[in-house]
Amino acid sequence: MKAGNRFALWEAFRFLKEAIGVLGKLPETKENKRRGIEARLLIIVTMMGLVYPEDSFEILGEGERLSKELGDQKALARFQGGIGMYHTMRGDIDLGTKYLENAFQAADTIQDLEILVPVGCQLCLMAMVSGNYLKVAEVAPRVISLLESRGEEHEPFGWAGFNPYLALVSTYGTALASLGNLKEGEALCQKGLRFATQMNDLASIAYAEYMYTHLLMIQGDGRNTVEHGLNAVRCSEEAQLLSLVGPAWNCLGYGYLFLGDITSALSCVEKGLGIMEASGFSGSLCMMYSNLGLMHLESGDRENARNCAEKALEMLPKGPGGFQEGFVRFISGSLVGETDTSRFAEGEECVLHGMKILDEAKTKPYYAYGCLYLGELYAHAGHKEKALSSLRRAWEMMQDMGMDYWLARTEKALKALQG
């Protein structure tokens, strides 16, 4: 795995695929099956960083089959965790969740850190993609506590990418921020970044920088979002972590939005979306189109803003979409209502629906954004009292959580209505 350790993920992926191919030509003895499992376990995290290219799914499926044949429950949980991440990144979040929760339950039953840590880490990463921050808050502290109590924070546990302890700490921090606890969340993200920096591990630094950038984006801290967003983009590109590059560009775009640089904001979000589409990372594309629509609206391009909003709504997963549906509906509804006055009622209903989902998911900052955008939509349509009520609610929540840019934007909207 020297290539993987140097962050040449594609070289590691090719090397391991060749090894798997060679093993596949040998007689199916028990020993060769065992070696086939071991080779596939090595490639799991490498393919995740590359967003599961080529025949990744077939490799995972064969690993699952071999594990069942040999009765290897530890390996089986790892492969099912990998299959769950594959489905999540490819857009089937419900199926991905099912696989990962089953894998974690099996790992929890086995009570072996060698399997509990990597599968727990995968479950938290999946939950971040889908926006199930309550799941992260349930799982991450359990695994973190186990690692800390045993002094095994630096152990890789078969994880060939960024350090799993670092990933759990940083992911937990951003999840707490998404649930409204920005102060504790920031402390955890800073802890994760310090840990990664001390390790001097590029992939770990990339992940820690991205998660901290995500938190700063929630907070609305323009200068620091840009600073850490640039670091996240640079490190994830150097580490060839395609699963981070696109989302990092998106967060960086928000940083420029907070600073008033709309041109750079639009360019970054467009680039991030393009990278995600090209890599096949479709699990969050509906949200990315909503983000792009916002940037178009800020730039004055109302037609493209509306088009992005409608595309985001079309791309929503079937069935209960959870956080992603709430996010897309409140943004897309506000964009549709503001760019087409004849569709105000449709936009209002869409925003309110999204806010209800976000409230049920306990994602306080995002619910506060919904209050802001709903207030702006009401103001645009001339419904002053409704606008004031919604904006005041947004202001109270944002002040309580310390959300810089968003609080200032809400105050500006209130002053325009009152003065």
N, C-alpha and C positions, 0 to 999 in steps of 0.2 A: 504493500500500500504506500510505497514511497511517493508515487505520483500524487495520490490523494493528500498526503501530508504536506506536499508542496502546493496544494490548492489547485493542481492541474486536474480538475475533476473529470474533464473529458478524457484525458489520458488514462486516469484510473478506471473510468467506466469501460473504455475500450479494452484495457488490459484484462479486467475481470470478465468481460464478455468472452474474450478469447479463451480464458481459463475454463469458463463454464462450457464453451463449445468443445474444448478438448475432452473434458470430463464426460460430456454427453455421448462421445464416440466409444467410450469404454464399456465393458460389460456391466450390467446393472447389478453388481454385487452390493452387499450391505456396506462395505467400506467405501465403494465409489459413490453410493448414494449419500453417505455421510459427508464425503468431500464435496459433493455437489451442494449440499445444504450449507456447508461452511463458506463456500465461494459466493453463494447467493446472499448470505447474511452480510458479507463484506460489502456487497454492492448496494445494499438497501439505502443507506443514507446518501451515498454518492448520487444515485439516481433521483433522490428527492431534491437535492440541491439543483439538479438540472431539469426539474419539473418532469420527471419520468419520460425520457425520450425513447424513441425507437420501440423495441419490443420489451420494455420494462415490465409491462403487465404480465406478459407471458413468463418472464423470469420469476416474478413474484408468485404466480400461480403454480409453477413447477416446484418452487420451494415449499409452497403450502402442501402440495401433493406428496412430496418426498417426506416431509415432516410427519404427515399423517401415517404414511406407510411404516415409518420407523418408530412411531409413537413418541416423538420428541415434542413434548408440550411447550417447552421453552422456545424452540425454534418456530413452532407453529404460531405462537402468540406474536413473535416478531414479524413473521410474514403477513399475518392478518393485519397487524398494525400498518405495515407497508402498503397493503392493498387498500386499507382505509384511507391513508394519505393520498394514494393515487386517485381514488374516486373523489375525494374532497377537492384536490387541485384541479381535477378535470370537470368539476361542476356538479357532481352528484353528491351533494352534501349529506342527504339523508342516508344513503348507502354507506358513505364514508364514516359517518357517525356510528352506524350500526356495527361495522367491522371494528372500529377502534375501541368502542365501549366493551364489546365482547372480548377483545384482546386484552384490555386492561383488567377486566374482571378475572380472566384466566391468570394473568400475571399476579394479580392480587391474591388469588387462591394459592399460587405456587409460593408466594412470599420470598422471592429470590431477587435481590437487587439487580442482578445481571439482566433480568428481563423486565422487572418492574420499572426501572429507571428509563430505559429507552422507549418502552411502550407508553409510560406516563408522559414522557416528553412529547411523543407523537400526538397523544390525545390532546395535550395542551396546545400544540401547534395547530391541529385541526380546529380546535375550538376558537382560536384566534382568527383563522380564516373565515369561519362561519359567523363569528361574533357572539359565540356562546361564552361570554366572560364569566358567568356564574360557574360554569364547568371548570374553567381555569382556576377560579378561586376555591373550588372544592378539591381539585386534584393536586395542583402545584405545591401548596404549603405542606401537604402530607409527604410528598417525595423529597422536598427540600429538607424537611425536618429529619427524615431518615438519613440523608446524605450527611448533614451537618453533625448529627449525633454520632456517626461512625467515622467522621473525619475523612470522607471519601469524595470531597467536592471536586478534586482534580481527576478522578477516575473517568475514563471514557466510556466504560460499559458497552464496548462494541460499537460505539457511536463514532463513525469515521468523519464527521464534520465538526461543527462547533461543539464546545463543551456542554454536556447536558445540564449540569448544575447551573451554569451561566444562563442557558436557554430558559430554564424553569424560573429562575429569579427574575430575569428581565421580562419574560412573558407575564409572570404574576404581577409585576409592577404596572405594566401597561393595562392589564385586565382590571386591576384595582382603580386605575385612573378612569377607565371606561365606565366603571360602576359609580364614579363620583368621588372616590378617595384619591385626589390628585397628590396630596402631600405625601402619604405613605407610598403611593405608587412611584413618585419621583425618587424617593429615597431608595427604593428597591432597584430602579433602573440605573441610578448612579452607582449603587453597589455592584450591579452586574457589569457596568462599564469599567469600574476599577478592577474587578476580578479579571476581566478579559484582557485589559491592558497589562496587568501584572503577569498574566500568562504569556503575553506577547504572541498570541495566536490570531492570525489574520481573520479566519472565518468566525471566530468567537467575537472579535472586535466588531466585525461587520454586523453580526446579529445584535450585539448590545447597542451599537450606534443606531441601528434601525428601530429597535424597540424604544429607545429613548427619544428618537425623532418623532415616532408615533405619539408618544405621550405629550411631547411639546406641542405637536399639532393640535391635540385635543385641548390643551391649555390656551393655545393661541399666541405663543411666544415666537414672534417672527424672527428675531435675530438668532436665537438659539436653534430654532427649527432649521434655518438655513445652514448654520454652522455644522450641526450634527447630521443634517440631511446630506450635505456634501460629503462628509466623512463616510456615511452609510453607503452612498452610491459608489464612491471610490473603492472602499474596502470590499463591497459585495461584487463589484466588477472584477477586481483583482483576484478574488477568491473563486470566481466563476460560479457564484451562487445566484443562478438565474431566478430562483424562487424569491429572492430578496430584491433584486435589481429594479424590477418594475414597480413594486410597492414603495421602494425607497425614493424613486423619482417622483411618485405621486405625492408623498409627504413633503418632499422638497418644494414641490409646486405650491402647496399651501403656505409654506414659509414665505415664499416670494409674494403670495397674495396678501399675507399679513403686513408685509413691508410696503405694499402698494405697487409692486412691480408686476403688473398684470401680464405683460408680454412674456416675461420669464416664467410666470406661474402657468400660463397656458402651454408654453413649450414643454415644460417639465411633465405636466400631466399627460400631454399627448405622447411624449416619449415613453413614459411608464406604461401607458395603455398599449402602445405598439409592441413593446417588449413582451408584455404579458400575453397578448394575442399570438405573437410569433412563437412563443415557447409552449403554447397550449395551456397556460395557467388560466383556465376559465372559471375557477371557483369564485372569483370576486369581480368578474368583469361587469356585472350589472352595477355594482357600486362605483367602479371606475368610470363608467359612462355617466353616472350621476355627477361625479366630481368634474368630469370634463364639461358637462353641461353648465355647471356653476361657473367655471372659468370662462366659458363663452359668454355667459350673461354678463359677467364682470367686465369683459372686453367690449361689450356692446353688440355682440353678434346674437341677436335674439332668435334668429331662425335656427342656427346650429345648436343653440341652447335647448330649444324645444325638441329638435330632432334627437339630441342625445338623451333627453328626458324620456322620450317615447321609446327609444331603443332600450334604455335601462329597464323600463317597465316590462317590455316584451321579453327580456332576458331573465326575469325573476324565476327562481326555481318553482316547480309545481308543488302544490300542497303548502302547508304552513312554512313560510320562509324564515321565521324568526327575525333576528336582528337585521340581517341583510334586507329583508322585505321592508322592515320599518324604516331603515335608512334610505332606501331607494324611493319609497313612497313619499316621505316628507320632503325630500329634495326635488324629486321629479314633479310632484304635485305643485310645489311652489313655482317651479320653472314653467310648467304648462299654464298655470293661472296667471302668471305675470306677463307671459309673452303672447297670450291670446285671451283678451278680456271676455270673449264669448264663452270661454271654457272655465270661468272663475269657479263656478259651483263644483265642477269636476275636480279642479285643482284643490279646492278647499277640502272636499271629501277625501281626496287622496292623502293630503297632509295629515288630517285628523286620524285617518286609519293608521298611517305610519307612526304617529305619535303614540297611539294606543299600544301598538306592538312594542315600541321602545320603552314605554312605561312598564309594561308587563315584564320586559327583559331586565328591568332595573338599571338601565343605562342612562343615568341622570344627565351627564353632559350632552348626550345626543337628544334627549328629550328637551333639554334647554335650547339646543339649536332649533329644534322643531318649533318651540314657542316663538323664537326670534323670526324664523322664516314665515310662520303663520301670521305673525304681527305685521311683517313687511308686506305680505300678500294682502291682508286686510287694508293696510294703509294705501297700497297701490289701487285698490278697488274703491276707496273712499269710505270704508267702514271704520270710522275713527274710534268709536268706543270699544269695538272688538279688538282693534289694533292695539289700543292702549292697554287693555286688560292682558292680552297675550304678551306684549313687550315687557310689562311690569313683572309678570311671572318669570320671563326669561332673565330679566335684570336681577331679581332676587336670587335665583338659582346660580347664575354666573358669578355674582358677587360672593356668594357663599363658597363656591369652589375655586375662586381666583382665576378666572378665565379671561386673560388680558384683552386680546383683540376682540373677542366676542362681546365682552362687557362694554368696551368702547363703542362698538358698532350698535349695540342695543341702546346705549345712552344717546347716540346720535339720532337714531330713529325716534326715540321718545321726544327729544327736543324739537325735532322737525314737526311732530304732531302737536306739541304743546305750545309752540311759539310762533 
